[in-house]
Amino acid sequence: MTVRGSEFPSFRKSADGFSVLGPWIVTPDEIGDPNALDLSIRVNGQLRQHSNTRHLIYTGTPSGVSPIQAGNRIEVSIERIGAMLVTIADSTP
């Protein structure tokens, strides 16, 4: 995830809570070419991004970027790695 706004670009992907990792870690021999993996992102079941790692740009973001809200369920899938589901929490107590 990336924070959009006036933040310094290198801080946009390092904010607390934006570094989801897992549930799998794979080794290079399991992946093959890391620049040829299909990936998709669904928000509440709706396909928002479908691309391939060969199309990643400087920010690492393929087309289809859109805002999310508290309560949204994000499903991420990357070929030969796996899939994960993240529910967005409200940042205010």
MDTraj code that builds the backbone (N, CA, C; nanometers):
import mdtraj as md
import numpy as np

residues = "MET THR VAL ARG GLY SER GLU PHE PRO SER PHE ARG LYS SER ALA ASP GLY PHE SER VAL LEU GLY PRO TRP ILE VAL THR PRO ASP GLU ILE GLY ASP PRO ASN ALA LEU ASP LEU SER ILE ARG VAL ASN GLY GLN LEU ARG GLN HIS SER ASN THR ARG HIS LEU ILE TYR THR GLY THR PRO SER GLY VAL SER PRO ILE GLN ALA GLY ASN ARG ILE GLU VAL SER ILE GLU ARG ILE GLY ALA MET LEU VAL THR ILE ALA ASP SER THR PRO".split()
xyz = np.array([
    [0.0830, -0.1182, 0.0000],
    [0.0000, 0.0000, 0.0000],
    [0.0867, 0.1234, 0.0000],
    [0.0347, 0.2256, -0.0583],
    [0.1071, 0.3510, -0.0658],
    [0.0178, 0.4640, -0.0168],
    [0.0725, 0.5496, 0.0664],
    [0.0017, 0.6694, 0.1090],
    [0.0146, 0.7710, -0.0032],
    [-0.0952, 0.8302, -0.0434],
    [-0.0926, 0.9340, -0.1471],
    [-0.0967, 1.0701, -0.0802],
    [-0.0114, 1.1605, -0.1240],
    [-0.0146, 1.2943, -0.0675],
    [0.1196, 1.3621, -0.0794],
    [0.1442, 1.4557, 0.0117],
    [0.2632, 1.5391, 0.0018],
    [0.3845, 1.4797, 0.0728],
    [0.3714, 1.3573, 0.1262],
    [0.4824, 1.2956, 0.1968],
    [0.6007, 1.2748, 0.1030],
    [0.7210, 1.2738, 0.1602],
    [0.8401, 1.2431, 0.0819],
    [0.8218, 1.1034, 0.0221],
    [0.8474, 1.0835, -0.1086],
    [0.8172, 0.9568, -0.1741],
    [0.8679, 0.8314, -0.1020],
    [0.9856, 0.8352, -0.0440],
    [1.0358, 0.7132, 0.0190],
    [0.9607, 0.6787, 0.1476],
    [0.8866, 0.7741, 0.2040],
    [0.8094, 0.7470, 0.3253],
    [0.6709, 0.6909, 0.2943],
    [0.6261, 0.6992, 0.1726],
    [0.4904, 0.6596, 0.1371],
    [0.4656, 0.5101, 0.1525],
    [0.5696, 0.4284, 0.1410],
    [0.5515, 0.2837, 0.1533],
    [0.6107, 0.2293, 0.2822],
    [0.6488, 0.3164, 0.3738],
    [0.7097, 0.2676, 0.4967],
    [0.6329, 0.3111, 0.6214],
    [0.5109, 0.3573, 0.6030],
    [0.4314, 0.4004, 0.7184],
    [0.3948, 0.2799, 0.8042],
    [0.3821, 0.3017, 0.9348],
    [0.3412, 0.1934, 1.0245],
    [0.2117, 0.1312, 0.9729],
    [0.2080, -0.0021, 0.9714],
    [0.0882, -0.0732, 0.9287],
    [0.0784, -0.0936, 0.7790],
    [0.1731, -0.0458, 0.7026],
    [0.1681, -0.0602, 0.5583],
    [0.2668, -0.1640, 0.5076],
    [0.3236, -0.2423, 0.5940],
    [0.4242, -0.3406, 0.5528],
    [0.3760, -0.4819, 0.5799],
    [0.2651, -0.5188, 0.5184],
    [0.2110, -0.6520, 0.5367],
    [0.3053, -0.7524, 0.4716],
    [0.3388, -0.8567, 0.5440],
    [0.4318, -0.9584, 0.4939],
    [0.3731, -1.0954, 0.5209],
    [0.3804, -1.1808, 0.4217],
    [0.3354, -1.3178, 0.4420],
    [0.2000, -1.3392, 0.3802],
    [0.1424, -1.4528, 0.3995],
    [0.1844, -1.5573, 0.4919],
    [0.2935, -1.6487, 0.4380],
    [0.3428, -1.6230, 0.3183],
    [0.4489, -1.7059, 0.2624],
    [0.5712, -1.6240, 0.2268],
    [0.6853, -1.6869, 0.2423],
    [0.8104, -1.6343, 0.1897],
    [0.8657, -1.7450, 0.1022],
    [0.9027, -1.7106, -0.0192],
    [0.9518, -1.8119, -0.1128],
    [1.0959, -1.7823, -0.1515],
    [1.1644, -1.8848, -0.1971],
    [1.3037, -1.8720, -0.2395],
    [1.3104, -1.8613, -0.3910],
    [1.4202, -1.8096, -0.4459],
    [1.4300, -1.7907, -0.5910],
    [1.4051, -1.9183, -0.6720],
    [1.4459, -2.0323, -0.6207],
    [1.4242, -2.1562, -0.6969],
    [1.2760, -2.1925, -0.7070],
    [1.1921, -2.1378, -0.6213],
    [1.0484, -2.1636, -0.6269],
    [0.9766, -2.0698, -0.7240],
    [1.0382, -1.9582, -0.7566],
    [0.9736, -1.8551, -0.8360],
    [1.0101, -1.8616, -0.9838],
    [1.1353, -1.8872, -1.0145],
    [1.1789, -1.8736, -1.1524],
    [1.2036, -1.7271, -1.1807],
    [1.1446, -1.6765, -1.2869],
    [1.1634, -1.5364, -1.3246],
    [1.0692, -1.4468, -1.2442],
    [1.1212, -1.3654, -1.1518],
    [1.0341, -1.2793, -1.0720],
    [0.9716, -1.1667, -1.1536],
    [1.0182, -1.1469, -1.2763],
    [0.9640, -1.0428, -1.3634],
    [0.8608, -1.0983, -1.4609],
    [0.7987, -1.2104, -1.4256],
    [0.6971, -1.2700, -1.5133],
    [0.5889, -1.3393, -1.4306],
    [0.5415, -1.2711, -1.3257],
    [0.4391, -1.3286, -1.2381],
    [0.3096, -1.2496, -1.2492],
    [0.1993, -1.3197, -1.2738],
    [0.0693, -1.2531, -1.2746],
    [0.0319, -1.2132, -1.1327],
    [-0.0322, -1.0981, -1.1198],
    [-0.0782, -1.0533, -0.9889],
    [-0.2144, -0.9887, -1.0027],
    [-0.2918, -0.9975, -0.8944],
    [-0.4228, -0.9330, -0.8960],
    [-0.4569, -0.8834, -0.7562],
    [-0.5404, -0.7806, -0.7540],
    [-0.5895, -0.7245, -0.6284],
    [-0.7397, -0.7034, -0.6438],
    [-0.8132, -0.7541, -0.5454],
    [-0.9574, -0.7337, -0.5393],
    [-0.9900, -0.6592, -0.4103],
    [-1.0816, -0.5660, -0.4193],
    [-1.1307, -0.4949, -0.3016],
    [-1.2788, -0.5279, -0.2899],
    [-1.3151, -0.5908, -0.1777],
    [-1.4532, -0.6359, -0.1555],
    [-1.5029, -0.7211, -0.2716],
    [-1.4130, -0.8048, -0.3240],
    [-1.4490, -0.8960, -0.4324],
    [-1.4421, -0.8367, -0.5716],
    [-1.4243, -0.7055, -0.5826],
    [-1.4195, -0.6385, -0.7133],
    [-1.2750, -0.6294, -0.7604],
    [-1.2475, -0.6790, -0.8806],
    [-1.1127, -0.6736, -0.9362],
    [-1.0712, -0.5287, -0.9574],
    [-0.9611, -0.4872, -0.8936],
    [-0.9110, -0.3497, -0.9078],
    [-0.7824, -0.3452, -0.9885],
    [-0.6993, -0.4479, -0.9737],
    [-0.5737, -0.4528, -1.0494],
    [-0.5524, -0.5953, -1.0982],
    [-0.5093, -0.6072, -1.2219],
    [-0.4685, -0.7356, -1.2774],
    [-0.3561, -0.7053, -1.3746],
    [-0.2375, -0.7539, -1.3427],
    [-0.1220, -0.7201, -1.4235],
    [-0.0175, -0.8300, -1.4094],
    [0.1030, -0.7971, -1.4440],
    [0.2152, -0.8892, -1.4358],
    [0.3351, -0.8095, -1.3844],
    [0.4231, -0.8748, -1.3124],
    [0.5381, -0.8047, -1.2564],
    [0.6257, -0.7421, -1.3648],
    [0.6172, -0.7884, -1.4878],
    [0.6980, -0.7271, -1.5940],
    [0.6528, -0.5841, -1.6255],
    [0.5329, -0.5472, -1.5789],
    [0.4795, -0.4128, -1.6055],
    [0.4959, -0.3173, -1.4878],
    [0.5607, -0.3590, -1.3806],
    [0.5752, -0.2703, -1.2653],
    [0.6595, -0.1492, -1.3033],
    [0.6202, -0.0342, -1.2491],
    [0.6923, 0.0890, -1.2758],
    [0.7694, 0.1281, -1.1507],
    [0.8264, 0.2450, -1.1490],
    [0.9099, 0.2913, -1.0358],
    [0.8426, 0.2712, -0.9009],
    [0.7148, 0.3025, -0.8945],
    [0.6440, 0.2886, -0.7670],
    [0.6024, 0.1457, -0.7388],
    [0.6124, 0.0588, -0.8370],
    [0.5697, -0.0785, -0.8192],
    [0.4201, -0.0946, -0.8301],
    [0.3518, 0.0009, -0.8928],
    [0.2066, -0.0022, -0.8976],
    [0.1561, -0.0121, -1.0407],
    [0.0836, -0.1209, -1.0743],
    [0.0203, -0.1276, -1.2059],
    [-0.1055, -0.0410, -1.2070],
    [-0.1676, -0.0290, -1.3212],
    [-0.2890, 0.0525, -1.3314],
    [-0.3995, -0.0049, -1.2435],
    [-0.4962, 0.0781, -1.2089],
    [-0.6103, 0.0338, -1.1301],
    [-0.6102, 0.0848, -0.9886],
    [-0.5206, 0.1753, -0.9561],
    [-0.5113, 0.2288, -0.8205],
    [-0.6402, 0.3028, -0.7872],
    [-0.6875, 0.2833, -0.6648],
    [-0.8061, 0.3555, -0.6204],
    [-0.8065, 0.3593, -0.4684],
    [-0.8818, 0.4531, -0.4103],
    [-0.8822, 0.4648, -0.2646],
    [-0.9520, 0.3461, -0.1978],
    [-0.9167, 0.3244, -0.0712],
    [-0.9825, 0.2232, 0.0102],
    [-1.0315, 0.2886, 0.1378],
    [-1.1191, 0.2185, 0.2093],
    [-1.1768, 0.2729, 0.3314],
    [-1.1726, 0.1675, 0.4411],
    [-1.1886, 0.2125, 0.5641],
    [-1.1958, 0.1203, 0.6765],
    [-1.3071, 0.0192, 0.6503],
    [-1.2781, -0.1064, 0.6794],
    [-1.3756, -0.2134, 0.6588],
    [-1.3598, -0.2848, 0.5259],
    [-1.2874, -0.2237, 0.4301],
    [-1.2650, -0.2906, 0.3019],
    [-1.1823, -0.4170, 0.3216],
    [-1.2116, -0.5187, 0.2423],
    [-1.1345, -0.6429, 0.2437],
    [-1.0541, -0.6501, 0.1143],
    [-0.9232, -0.6581, 0.1278],
    [-0.8345, -0.6599, 0.0123],
    [-0.7781, -0.8006, -0.0033],
    [-0.7956, -0.8571, -0.1214],
    [-0.7426, -0.9890, -0.1538],
    [-0.6310, -0.9709, -0.2565],
    [-0.5128, -1.0172, -0.2239],
    [-0.3967, -1.0034, -0.3112],
    [-0.3490, -1.1422, -0.3511],
    [-0.3203, -1.1608, -0.4794],
    [-0.2738, -1.2891, -0.5277],
    [-0.1561, -1.2680, -0.6223],
    [-0.0492, -1.3449, -0.6010],
    [0.0658, -1.3400, -0.6900],
    [0.0992, -1.4837, -0.7303],
    [0.1033, -1.5047, -0.8602],
    [0.1304, -1.6366, -0.9166],
    [0.2548, -1.7001, -0.8543],
    [0.2479, -1.8260, -0.8233],
    [0.3562, -1.9082, -0.7681],
    [0.4008, -1.8641, -0.6287],
    [0.3357, -1.7631, -0.5708],
    [0.3677, -1.7229, -0.4344],
    [0.2509, -1.7543, -0.3426],
    [0.1346, -1.7043, -0.3737],
    [0.0183, -1.7303, -0.2907],
    [-0.0764, -1.6130, -0.2895],
    [-0.1661, -1.6144, -0.1924],
    [-0.2677, -1.5111, -0.1797],
    [-0.2843, -1.4762, -0.0332],
    [-0.3355, -1.3566, -0.0093],
    [-0.3626, -1.3161, 0.1279],
    [-0.4815, -1.2223, 0.1296],
    [-0.5468, -1.2164, 0.2454],
    [-0.6626, -1.1315, 0.2658],
    [-0.6331, -1.0365, 0.3808],
    [-0.6590, -0.9068, 0.3587],
    [-0.6352, -0.8044, 0.4600],
    [-0.7618, -0.7222, 0.4747],
    [-0.8066, -0.7038, 0.5978],
    [-0.9203, -0.6171, 0.6252],
    [-0.8668, -0.4838, 0.6775],
    [-0.9076, -0.3742, 0.6179],
    [-0.8579, -0.2419, 0.6547],
    [-0.9266, -0.1948, 0.7832],
    [-0.8458, -0.1623, 0.8829],
    [-0.8971, -0.1154, 1.0109],
    [-0.9124, 0.0363, 1.0093],
    [-0.9977, 0.0847, 1.0943],
    [-1.0136, 0.2287, 1.1134],
    [-0.8938, 0.2773, 1.1942],
    [-0.8314, 0.3851, 1.1533],
    [-0.7113, 0.4345, 1.2217],
    [-0.7447, 0.5164, 1.3458],
    [-0.8713, 0.5482, 1.3671],
    [-0.9076, 0.6248, 1.4850],
    [-0.9683, 0.5314, 1.5897],
    [-0.9345, 0.5511, 1.7168],
    [-0.9888, 0.4631, 1.8216],
    [-1.1375, 0.4804, 1.8429],
])
top = md.Topology()
chain = top.add_chain()
for i, resn in enumerate(residues, 1):
    res = top.add_residue(resn, chain, resSeq=i)
    for name in ("N", "CA", "C"):
        top.add_atom(name, md.element.get_by_symbol(name[0]), res)
traj = md.Trajectory(xyz[None], top)
